[in-house]
Amino acid sequence: MRGQKQMLWSSIWTLLSAVAAEAYSALASSSTAPISVVVVGGGPIGLATAITLSRPPHSCQVTVLERQEGNGQAKYDPTRSYLYNVNPRGLLWFDRHLKTSNHLDSTEPDDQLFLQLTQKGSATTQGMGNIMIVPADPNVPLPAPRPVTLGTGNATVLMKRSYWIPRHQMVEILQEECHRHNVTLLHGKQFQSLSANETSVTVSCADGSDYTASLLVAADGYESPVREYLLQCKSEDWCAAPQWKVRRYKSPATGVKLKALQFPPNFTIPNGTESFVTDSEGIYVVRGTKDGSRTRLGLGFLPVKDPNLVRPANTNTRPDHLIWSLQDGPSMKQYFQENFPRFEWDNYVSEEEWERFSQAKGTSFPFCQYSTGAAVWSLSGNAGVVLVGDACHAFPPDIGQGINAGLQDIVALDQSLRGEDINTRVMETSGESSTPVTPPPLSSALAAYQENRVAEHRALIRLARFGAPYQYRQPWLRDRLGRLFWSMNVALRLLLSKMLPTVCPPPAVLLTNSRPDLTFRQVMRHADTLTLVLQVLALQVLGLRLGLLKAKWLLSSWISTVALYAASRLVRNTNKAA
């Protein structure tokens, strides 16, 4: 009898121990993932991050703090009338969202967000669409639209699919998705400071409110107050990151200023005795008659899906251009009448719009910059801060990768928190993993994210500096010379890529769009290798001209250089196929 009692107590103890161990294991595993998240910044990247983290398998409680006042309804703002081109790199985020259901036990895809993008975005299935260059002289007939090309050459931008969408509509569809996933959106919340302990981060706003979470996401733009606070923080908290640096580089497009004049929907362009009715989904560039360094100006219209939306006419100029000194509507109207004689301006722009446009301060294109750090975390691994989007990389819009690079950051963060291999090729991560992966501790996930993204951002910024910085036809003499040399470089690389397509890659900005499966590092590695070969060949020609080298030696050197380059490309292609 006594032995039976001992066995009974032993069994009960074993059962209790097993239950306790299971509970402890569940508690420990749950502590590795962020349960609550605060996102600073309610732009497209901040909202997209909130959506990703609020969905399974993360299922976090997410609060978004937006600096601008508002009621949660996105509205058109003529001072921020930007359009995004969401290309295959950015569409990867939508694809992952599409293949992840709202509910873990559901087999139905969640296509609501992607459906909204296709309904409100102007789709292009080949390249970036067609463009019409409208001559300044009203006596010259309008040309037929042609595919968008790179620079002054005839290199068509190849891309499988992309969507043009106005900023306010992008914010609108993301806000609607946030509401579907119970994300809390708060407006009028200006970041002021933050404090941290081993398990949480607390954000303090200028209005005196505080918000605490285990993970803080900084999606607050290229001047990121969160990033600057971490850089300048002198405390002993783990969130201080004085070792971070913001690497800034000036590109030919840095400092170019943008503002938009509002045209009516479906406006017409005079064409002799007739009028050409514009297509809302067409791209139009209108040339001006003036060609001085302070007077040359063109107008650019990008596609919009909704034919009832106003058409922003973008002007991109140097800060010393005449339009920045014209401070009243009548003076601005007179300049436009002189520069664009093709248009009867009274039929397009109201006096109120002339006044608004003349007073608009515009937006300056930023430096090409990236942060040498992208995440910090507590020693216990239970709390952290992470940067996404413009907070960790920013550049002028020349290469059309701003929104797409930000969405790639979110995909990388999603991968790292899931425990997936973050270093797989870009397009190999679009689907769900066939084998379950145990989520890592938050500290490990953020460390993997930082290692991957900082390297990618470094390559991205190099691409932004040299990819297509002269597309705005900047008027200064150094701009015109720079555009000439840049066009020659692009033409040479394009010629080599057509003559030796398996050996010589096309220009980096074209390769970025035609090969979205390549990371930015891989794109720049291709470009840098060809650059090195061209530099070696140029030095050898110079040596021959100076009499330092003999023709026979030069020929053998060329053959060996080209053979070595071809062999390296062959090995790289073989490894890729394997």
Residue, then its C-alpha position, 0 to 999 in steps of 0.5 A: m500500500r505504501g509503495q502504491k502511494q509513493m508511485l502515485w505521488s511520483s506520477i503526480w510529481t512527474l506530471l506537474s513537472a512536465v506541465a510546469a516545464e511546458a508552461y515555462s518553455a511556452l513563456a520563454s518562447s513567447s518572450t523572444a517575439p515582440i508582443s507589442v510594437v510602437v511605430v514612429g511614422g505614419g507614412p507608407i513604410g511605417l503603415a506597411t511595417a505595422i500591417t506586417l507585424s500585426r499579422p500572423p505569425h507575429s500577431c503583435q499589438v501595434t500602435v502607429l504614431e504620426r506627427q501630422e495632425g489628422n483624422g485617419q483619412a488620407k487626403y490629397d495635398p498639392t505640396r506632397s503630390y508625389l507618385y510612387n512606382v511600385n516595381p517587382r522589388g516592392l511588389l514582393w511585400f505585397d506578394r508575401h502579404l497575399k500568401t499569408s492569410n489573416h487566420l492561421d487556420s484559413t487556406e484562403p489568401d488575403d488579396q484585399l490589399f493587392l486588389q486595392l493596389t491594382q484598382k488605384g494604381s496605374a499598371t505597366t506590364q513592360g518597362m515603365g510605360n510610354i512617354m510623349i516628349v512635347p516640343a516647346d515650339p507650338n508649330v511642331p507636331l506632337p510626336a508619337p509616344r515611345p517607351v521610357t528610355l534611360g537618359t539620352g540613349n535608346a536603352t528601354v527600361l525593362m520591367k515585368r510589372s509595376y504600378w504608379i500610385p499617388r502618395h495619398q492613395m498609397v497611404e489610404i489603402l495602407q490605412e484601410e488595411c491597418h484598420r482591418h488588422n486592429v492597428t492603432l493609428l494616432h495623429g499629432k504625435q511628435f516624437q520627443s525622446l525615448s527611454a528603455n529597460e531590459t524588457s521594453v522601450t518607452v516613447s515620449c511625445a511632445d504632447g506629454s503622452d508615453y507609449t511603451a512596447s517591446l519593439l520600437v520601429a523608426a519609420d520617420g523619414y530621412e531626418s529621423p528624430v528617433r535615429e538622431y536621438l539614438l546617435q546623440c544619446k549619452s545615457e548608459d541605456w542599451c538604446a544609445a548608439p553613438q557609434w552609428k554614423v550617417r554616411r552622406y554623399k552628394s550626387p548631381a541630383t542633390g539639392v534639386k528642388l521640386k514643386a508641382l503645378q496642378f493641371p485639370p484632369n484629361f487636359t488637352i495639348p494644342n497640336g496645330t489646329e487640333s487638340f490632343v486629349t491626354d490619357s491619365e495613364g500616360i507620361y508626358v514631358v513638356r519642353g520649354t523655350k528658355d535654355g539659360s542656367r536660371t530659366r530652363l524649365g520643363l514640366g513632367f506628368l506621371p501616370v494616375k489611374d483615376p481619370n478624375l484626379v488632378r494632374p500634377a505638373n512636376t518642375n525640377t530645378r536648381p535652387d537658383h532658378l527664376i521660379w524660386s524668386l517669383q513670389d506672386g501669381p501674375s509674375m509666375k504666370q507671365y514666366f510660364q506664358e513665355n516659356f510654354p507658348r503652346f498652352e493657353w494658360d487661362n484654360y488650365v490654371s486658375e489665378e488661385e493656383w498661380e498664387r499657391f504655386s508661387q508661394a510654395k516652398g517646394t521640396s529639396f532632394p536629399f543627400c544620398q545617405y545611409s546609416t551604419g547601424a539599423a538596430v539596437w537591442s537589450l542585453s536580455g534580448n527582449a526589447g529593441v529599436v529598428l530603423v526602416g525605410d528613409a530612416c536608414h537610407a535616403f536618396p533623390p528619386d532618380i532610380g525609382q527605388g525609394i518606396n521599393a527599398g523601404l518595402q524590402d526592409i520590411v520583408a527583411l525584418d519579417q524574415s528575420l523575426r520569423g527565423e528565415d534565411i535573410n540572405t536568400r535572393v530577393m525573389e526567392t522569399s516571396g512564398e511561405s517556407s515549406t518547413p516550419v522555422t522556430p522564431p529566434p530571440l528578438s536580439s538575434a533577429l535584429a542582429a541578422y536584420q542589421e547585418n543584412r540591411v546595412a550592407e544592402h543600403r551601402a550598395l543601394i546608395r552607390l547605385a543612387r549616386f551614379g545610376a541616373p542623376y542627370q534625368y532632370r536636365q539640370p541647367w548648370l554648365r557642370d550639369r551639362l558636362g556631367r550629363l554628357f560624360w554620364s551618357m557616354n558611359v551608359a552608351l559604352r556599357l550598353l554597347l558592350s552588353k549587346m555585343l557580349p551579353t553573357v559577359c558584360p552586364p547592362p548599366a546598373v540602373l537597367l540591371t536593377n529593374s530587369r533583374p529584380d532577383l539580384t540584390f543591390r550588392q549583386v547589381m553593384r558587384h557586376a557593375d564594379t567588375l566591369t568598371l575595373v576591367l574598363q579602367v585597366l584597359a584605359l590605363q593600358v591604352l594610355g601607357l601605349r600612347l605615352g610609349l610606356l608599353k609595347a603593342k605586343w605586350l598590350l595585346s597579350s595583356w588585353i587578352s588576359t584581362v578579358a579572359l580573366y573577366a570572362a572566366s569570373r563571369l562564367v564562374r559566377n553564372t555557374n554558381k548561380a545556376a547551381 
